[in-house]
Amino acid sequence: MGKPPRTPYVPDLPDDPAPVADLGDLSDVVVDGVDWANQRSVRLMMRRVELRLCRLTGTELAEASLTDVTFTECKLDLVGLRFAKLQRVVFRDCRMGECDFYETSLKDVLFERCDLGEASFAASRVQRVEMQGCDLAGLGGVEALRTVRMPWNDVLANAPLFALAVGIEIID
């Protein structure tokens, strides 16, 4: 049986943290309510970061390295994470439609109550990844999710998607 993902380490905040305004390499910060939509930050590095209620719609984060990062109630639709490395990352209550995880490495990642409709995981590598209560309608690259952990009810809800991925023809 697979093991659940490991929990991210929390940020080690300074006594008087400065507000974060720009999307760039981030370490030991908590970011609330910023709008970084449609920005380009290739090879971005985030370590021990919490993002809450942030908007990153259409942001390009190819080849990014995200370690110990938590996204809560963020808008991440159309985000490009091609060739990125995600380790100990949590996506909680996020809108992630059409996210591009092509050839992304996901290790110890939790997707909790996220809308992943039309997202693509083609050629991704997953290790200790869990999806709970997520909308997977139209998900691409389903075969890359081999070994992902899911509650039974989620498996049943997504049975047509999984059947299509392995070539099962559903009849009435």
C-alpha positions in Angstrom: 0.0 0.0 0.0 1.2 3.5 -0.7 1.9 6.0 2.0 0.3 9.4 2.4 2.2 12.5 1.3 4.5 14.1 3.9 3.3 17.4 5.3 5.2 20.6 4.2 7.4 22.4 6.7 5.9 25.7 7.8 7.7 29.0 7.0 10.2 30.2 9.5 9.0 33.8 9.6 11.2 36.7 10.8 9.9 38.8 13.7 8.8 41.6 11.4 8.2 40.1 8.0 8.1 42.5 5.0 5.1 42.2 2.7 5.7 40.3 -0.6 4.7 42.2 -3.7 6.6 40.6 -6.6 6.6 37.1 -7.8 10.2 35.9 -7.6 12.2 33.4 -5.6 10.5 33.2 -2.2 11.6 31.7 1.1 10.0 31.6 4.6 7.1 33.9 3.8 3.3 33.9 4.0 1.6 35.7 1.1 -2.1 36.8 1.2 -4.3 38.0 -1.5 -1.8 39.0 -4.2 -2.6 39.1 -7.9 0.2 37.6 -10.0 -1.9 36.6 -13.0 -0.2 36.2 -16.3 3.3 36.7 -15.0 6.3 34.7 -16.2 8.7 33.4 -13.6 10.6 30.5 -15.2 12.9 28.5 -12.8 11.2 30.1 -9.8 12.2 28.7 -6.4 9.9 28.7 -3.4 10.8 27.1 -0.1 8.7 27.1 3.0 6.0 29.4 1.6 2.2 29.7 2.2 0.0 31.4 -0.4 -3.6 32.2 0.6 -6.3 33.6 -1.7 -3.7 34.5 -4.4 -4.5 34.8 -8.1 -1.9 33.2 -10.4 -4.2 32.6 -13.4 -2.1 32.1 -16.6 1.2 32.4 -14.8 4.2 30.6 -16.3 6.2 28.7 -13.8 8.1 26.2 -16.0 11.0 24.5 -14.4 10.1 25.9 -11.0 11.2 24.2 -7.8 8.5 24.3 -5.1 9.5 22.8 -1.7 7.3 22.9 1.4 4.7 25.1 -0.2 1.0 25.4 0.6 -1.6 27.0 -1.7 -5.0 27.7 0.0 -8.0 29.0 -1.9 -5.8 30.2 -4.8 -6.8 30.6 -8.4 -4.2 28.6 -10.4 -6.1 28.0 -13.6 -4.0 27.9 -16.8 -0.8 27.9 -14.8 2.2 26.3 -16.6 4.3 24.0 -14.4 6.0 22.1 -17.2 9.2 20.3 -16.0 8.7 21.7 -12.5 9.7 19.9 -9.3 7.1 19.9 -6.5 8.1 18.4 -3.1 5.9 18.5 0.0 3.3 20.7 -1.6 -0.4 21.1 -0.7 -3.1 22.5 -2.9 -6.2 23.1 -0.8 -9.5 24.4 -2.2 -7.8 25.7 -5.3 -9.2 26.4 -8.8 -6.6 24.7 -11.1 -8.5 24.2 -14.4 -6.2 23.6 -17.4 -3.0 23.6 -15.4 -0.1 22.1 -17.3 1.9 19.6 -15.3 3.7 18.1 -18.3 6.7 16.1 -17.2 6.5 17.6 -13.7 7.9 15.7 -10.7 5.4 15.5 -7.9 6.6 14.0 -4.6 4.6 14.2 -1.4 1.9 16.3 -3.0 -1.7 16.6 -1.7 -4.6 18.0 -3.9 -7.6 18.6 -1.5 -10.9 19.7 -2.9 -9.4 21.3 -6.0 -10.9 21.8 -9.4 -8.5 20.1 -11.8 -10.8 20.1 -14.8 -9.0 19.9 -18.1 -5.6 19.9 -16.3 -2.8 17.8 -17.9 -0.4 15.4 -16.1 1.1 13.9 -19.2 4.5 12.3 -18.6 4.5 13.5 -15.0 6.2 11.4 -12.3 4.3 11.0 -9.0 5.4 9.6 -5.7 3.2 9.7 -2.6 0.6 11.9 -4.2 -3.0 12.1 -2.9 -6.2 13.6 -4.4 -9.2 14.1 -2.2 -12.5 15.5 -3.3 -11.1 16.9 -6.6 -12.9 17.5 -9.8 -11.0 15.7 -12.5 -13.3 16.2 -15.4 -11.5 16.1 -18.7 -8.1 15.5 -17.1 -5.3 14.7 -19.5 -2.4 12.3 -18.9 -4.5 10.2 -16.5 -2.0 7.3 -17.0 0.7 9.3 -15.3 -1.4 9.2 -12.1 -0.6 5.6 -11.5 0.0 5.1 -7.7 -2.0 8.2 -6.7 -4.0 7.7 -3.5 -7.8 8.6 -3.6 -10.8 7.9 -1.4 -13.0 5.2 -2.7 -15.9 7.6 -3.5 -13.6 9.7 -5.6 -12.5 6.7 -7.5 -16.1 5.8 -8.2 -16.9 9.4 -9.2 -14.1 9.4 -11.7 -14.5 5.8 -13.0 -15.5 6.9 -16.5 -12.3 9.0 -16.8 -10.2 6.0 -15.6 -12.0 3.6 -17.9 -11.4 5.8 -20.9 -7.7 6.0 -20.0 -7.2 2.3 -20.1 -9.4 1.8 -23.2 -12.5 0.4 -21.6 -15.7 1.0 -23.7 -18.6 1.8 -21.4 -21.9 0.4 -22.7 -25.5 0.8 -21.3 
